[in-house]
Amino acid sequence: MLFNSIDFMIFFPVVVGVYFLIPRRARYLWLLLSSYYFYMSWNPEYALLIAGSTLATYASGRLLARLQKAPARPKTSPYKKWVVAVCLAVNLGILVFFKYSDFILNNFNHMLSVLGVARIQRKFDILLPVGISFYTFQALGYTIDVYRGTVEAEKNLFRYALFVSFFPQLVAGPIERSGNLIAQLNHVEDIRLWDYERITGGAVLMLWGLFQKMVIADRAAVFVNTAYNGYWHYGSIELILATVLFALQIYCDFASYSLIAVGAARIMGIRLMENFNTPYFARSIREFWRRWHISLSSWFRDYLYIPLGGSRCSKLRYYGNLMITFLVSGLWHGASWNFVVWGGLHGVYQVIGDRLEPVKRQMEKRFSVNRDCFSYKLGQVLVTFALVNFSWVFFRAVSLKEAVSILGRITTKWNLWVLSDQSLYRLGLDVTEVHILAISLLTLFIVDWVKYKTGKTIDLVLREQVLWFRWLALFALLFGIIIYGMYGPAYSAAAFIYFQF
């Protein structure tokens, strides 16, 4: 069930209506049933996996709680570690089987072919369950938090099951922390039926998310898919434009899902964490990752990077920790070497940036560079954006070989004449569609710029405006989605990109 589908437009109001009309004590049970229905709408068998992950991590949490309360507490430490280890092994084992078994088998067969040994034949195809990477990490984060003692183990199995399966953020995040979400789910019966600011704020976020998805991301995808799917027909200009548009497409696509999830949860009185914060205004790769996919990057920071030693160690080990974290992050995104390279590039960027920092400081001091001036900051933003775009080529390409081929054409097949001969309008978008995309991107830039300068999301900004401007903006968003959204009989609604991860 996609957020940008008629099914969800019917499903969500029904869920919210019943949620506020039934007895308060039954609210969490209704949300749990709704969440499982939402997830099973893709494939009913998926429910067995999420239920299995839920039971394993719930049992681990309860067992850890008992061990922590044991009289001889210091002696229970090895048992606690074993509980966490088994829980990690079970959940990551399921994730590896469904997501990485083909990747492992293909690479193993490649090694066998090099050695001249017969390849292993696959007996059956494995279908990747939607959202498995997201809810697995969320559940494992809970187990580790209980082990560390930062949260108490949840006693109510059904409330915990709702934490793992809460439908707004189930399929593509944000990956919530147990300390935030479980605490709220334990008090859903206290949420008021009517709160004007809460409901209108959530609705604004959902509208803005739908605008980003249906007007910007899905429209940009037409150009990107045309260029990348037939890259051998195109030269540098088309592929550079396609890469830049992909950067905007994936941002609007993924940020829109998070915005709709946050908005839907807020209407029901639950606050989810922010997942994107104007990432393309970042002035360094490190800052980019503090603004991009915040829930995942902070998850890797807290549960992988810091346990490895973080930066409180030797330089060599610090760089190793960085590279391990980003390589694993790349592999999390997809079972392919191009994703590993994508993640590795972001690690390399940060290692090189750290090594060059003293040299950069000396050069700035020598030439009396004003680090606070607009041009300096703009240069940092443009360099960061260029580096991120270079890495996006590996992310968007279907294989490492294809990514290298695309980069080869970008650097060797210069065709500046396409900027004036109107051939760019033959890549899926005509003149009118290009103008719609340009205006919608300008709108995105203004909204993100305001947020970057004020720190306020669009719902908070509109709340501060006079009534006529607020309603004008809302109607503009609504009619923009209805009139210029990518849908209809001749259009197949595009799933959110991160569903595949």
C-alpha positions, 0 to 999 in steps of 0.5 A: 500500500503506497502513500501515494495511492487511492488505497492509502487515501481510504485506509488512513482516514478510516484508521484515524477515525476508528482510533479516536472513536474506540475506547482509549485502552484499545487504541494500541491494539487497533494500531497494531491490527492496522499496521499488520494489515498495512504490511500484509497488503504487499504480501500476507506471508511477510507478517510471519517475518516481522512477527518472528523478529518481534518475538525474538527481540521481545524475548531477548529484552525480557530475558535481559531484564531478568538477568539485570535484576539477578542478585549476582549481577556482575556474574550475569554479564556473560549471559547478557552478552550471549542473549544479545549475540543470539538475538543479533545472529537470528535477526541478522541471519534472516536479513542476510538470507532474504537480502544477501543470499543471491549476492553471496552466492553470485560472488561465490560462484564467480570465485568457483568459475575462476578456479574452474569449479562447477557453479552452484545452481540456485534451487529457488528465487528469494523475494525481498520482503518490503522494509525488512532492513528498517524494522530489523534495525529498529528491533535490534536497536531496542535489544541493544538499548535494553542491554546497555540499560538506557531503556527498560524492557517492554513488558506488554508484547502487543505494545512492543509489537506495535513499536516494531510494526507502526505503519507510518514508518514501517516500510522506509523509516525513519528508524525510530529509537525505542526510548522515543517511540515506545514511551509514546505508544505506552500513553496513546490513551492520553492523546486528545481527540482534537488538537488543531495545531497537531492535526493541521501540522501533520496534514501540512507535512503530508501534503508537502511530502506528496508534492515532493513525491508526485510532482518532483520525484516521479517527474524527475524519474522520467528523465533519469530513467530514460538517460540511465536505462539507455546511457550508451546513447547519450553524452556528457550533458545528458548524463550529468543532468540525469545524475543531478536530477537523480540527486534531487529525485532520491532526496524528494522521494525518500524525504517525502516518505519520511514527511508523510510518515511523520505527518501521519503519526503526528495526526494520531498524536505521535511524534517521529524523529526528523529524517532529513534536514536540508542535506544539499546545503551541507558544506562538507560530507560529514555535515551531509551525513548529519542531515541525510537519512538522520535515523540511519546515520545516527543508528550506525554511529551509535551501534557500530561506529562508537562501539568500534572505537569511534574517533577516540583512538589512533588516527589509523584506527579512526579511519578504519572505523569510518571506512567500516561504518560506511562500507556496511552502510553501503551494503545495507542499501543494496546487495551489490558492489556498486552500493559498497563502492558508494558507501566506501566513497563517502568514507574516503571523502571523510578520510581525505578531508581530515588529512587535508584539513591542516593544509587547507587551514594553512592555505586559508591563513596564507591567502587571508581567506574569509571563511564567513563570507558568502562565496566561501560557504557557497563554494563549500556547498557546491564542492560537497554537492559535486562529490555527493553527485559523483557517488550517486552514479554508483548508487543509481547504476544497476551494477559497478560495471555500468557505473564505470561505463557511465562515468566514462561517457561523462568524461569523454563524450562531450556534447555541448550542442544539446543545450541549444538544439532542444534534444534534451526535451526528447528524454521523456519530458517535453517543454511543458513538463520541464517548466513544471519541474523547474518551478516545483524545484524552485519551490523546493529550494525556497522551502529548504532555504527557509528551513536551513536559515530558520530551522523551522519545518514548513508547517511551523513556518505556515503557522506563523503566517497570516490566515490568507497566506496559510490557506493560499499555500495549502490550496496551492500544494493541494491543486499542484498535486491534483493537477501536476502530480504524476498519476492517471491511466497512462502512468504507473505509480512509482514505488518509493525508492527506499522500498527496495532496501 
